[in-house]
């Protein structure tokens, strides 16, 4: 694992220390790693949403579409519970 040193203003350092103690992190590094991971997930979701918004619609979003979507979710959920 690589090491990175960062400088924070006092109020941000206090916030990090408070989060570490209140939320059960072992170190400030664990807290910062989680923040970075969540930011990466947020960026990935944003990119997926932008790609979806830029794509052409594939099917009408009618009652049949939503029933097929529900069926896919049910099938996926059932497959997860069998594993």
Buried (B, 14 or more C-beta within 10 A) or exposed (E): EEEEEEEEEEEEEEEBEEBBEEEEBEEBBEBBEEEEEEEEEEEEEEEEEEEEEEEEEEEEEEEEEEEEEEEEEEEEEEEEEEE
